[in-house]
């Protein structure tokens, strides 16, 4: 959006560094045991927090040729370690604008965001559902991803994803201490995640820990799930879930099955998000505008996405592919020319 004499805009770009933290607080609030403080599978000494997740809802739209029920393989007793380069990107932008407003349709990739590149050390092991979840929930497998050699690329790594929020932070130095950060999640045979465990090594700083939590936690929200019914090429189904972060979003992922080759499946992926709340406090989000009180309602919410994944049903993560999406939410007030435009971006690449 270009500035003009009739428009005043203020742009702030921040990382979604509180996303996983907010999820942790939400999941662990209320009754229940204190989060575990023991190392996760494959982790070194450090802090571990286990989170019980709200199971996503899977809805079959079209069975396609209805050839077979797709389920992940039963892991062996001696899990094989697989290494896969993974790139993860998250970002959150707020624009306060007076004037003609903004294009409600965002780009798939806004550009300018740093990417976290890791060497993912992955395993999948068989589990007894009752030992890793609260009761018999049907969990049969646990996927563990350990991030090795994390590094930010594609942006100024001195300011990193906060884009000037703290110019004294050397992000790659902070991430170096988080080498070995681990996320584990228990799933049903269909891939539905039930619990998530985050493990930070002792050397991880608060900054490095938050950066890794946000991005590795995103692997769980994008975990591929299958319906319980038989499906074949052309099949379509949705996975609905609530994503807690800088703004809580209701997320719908639509999968289209493009092919089956033995234990390998191809999937086209579309993502749609919308905010769970319909209004924002103007005073809270834009105090620099000099406004006091008042409310901005959701005027529009649109998601631009693209993605294709190749999934081996016997492997922990997609074998290859990528998913990228940006959600733009525009808030407006009655009788006001102010628009608050929030963009939330997520991308994951497996190669």
C-alpha positions, 0 to 999 in steps of 0.5 A, a space after each residue: 500500500 502506498 502512502 499519500 498526503 490523505 493517508 497516514 499509516 503506521 506499520 509494525 512487523 513482529 514475529 509470532 513469538 508468543 504463538 506457542 507460548 499462548 497455546 501453552 498457557 491456554 492448554 495448561 490453564 484450569 484443572 490438570 497435572 502440572 506440566 512435566 519437567 523431564 526430557 522429551 524423547 531424544 532430548 538432553 537435559 532441559 525444560 519440557 512441557 506437555 500440552 493436551 490439544 483439542 482434537 481437530 475435526 475431520 470432515 470428508 467432502 468427496 471420497 473420490 474413487 474410494 479405494 482405501 482407508 489411509 492410515 499411518 503405519 504402525 512403528 516398530 520397536 526400534 524407530 529409524 532416525 530420518 533426517 530432513 531439511 525443513 524451512 519454517 516461516 512465521 510473521 505477523 504484520 499490523 497496518 493502521 491506515 487512514 484513507 482508502 483502505 487496503 486490498 482485502 486479498 493478501 499475497 501468498 508470500 508477503 516477502 521480507 520475512 526471515 526463514 528458519 532453516 533446520 536439519 530435522 532429526 525425526 523419528 516415529 515410535 509406537 506408544 500406548 495411548 494411555 501413557 501419553 494422553 489423558 485416558 484411552 484416546 486412541 494414540 498409537 504413534 508419537 512423532 519427534 522432531 529435533 531441530 539441529 543447526 537452526 539458522 535464520 536466512 533471508 533477512 537481517 539476522 541482527 534484528 531478526 523477525 522482530 524487524 527492529 523491535 530490539 536491534 541488539 538481538 543477534 538472532 542466530 546467536 540466540 538460536 545457537 543455544 536452542 540447537 536440539 530443541 524438540 517437539 513431539 506429538 502423539 497421534 491416532 493412526 489417522 494422524 490426528 494430534 492429541 498431545 504436544 511436548 516441547 523440550 528446550 535444552 538448558 542452553 536455550 535463551 528465552 528469545 531462542 526458546 520462543 522463536 523455536 516454539 513458534 515455528 516447531 509448534 507450527 508443524 503440529 498445526 499443519 500435521 496431515 490427517 486423514 478421514 476414517 472413510 475409504 478415499 481415492 484420487 480426487 477425494 477431498 476432506 477438511 481439517 478444522 482447528 483453533 490456532 492460538 497465537 497473536 490472534 486466535 484463528 479458526 483454521 480450515 485445511 482442505 486436502 485433495 488427494 492427487 494420487 496414491 502410489 503404494 504407501 506414498 500419497 500426493 496431496 494438494 493443500 488449501 488453507 483458510 483462516 478467520 479470526 475467532 473474535 469479531 472486533 478489536 479495541 481501537 485504543 488497544 491496537 492503535 494508541 498512537 492514532 490518538 483515539 480513545 475507546 471505540 471498537 473496530 469490527 471485522 470487515 473482511 478476512 481472506 486467506 491466500 494459500 498454495 501447497 502440495 505435499 508428498 506423504 509417505 505413510 511410514 515416515 514422520 514428516 512429509 517426504 517433500 513439498 511445501 505449504 504457504 498461506 497468508 491471512 489478511 483481516 481488515 477491521 473497520 469502525 462505523 463512521 470512521 476512515 480508520 482501517 486496521 489491517 492484520 496479516 498473518 503468514 505461515 510457511 513450511 517447506 520439506 525438501 
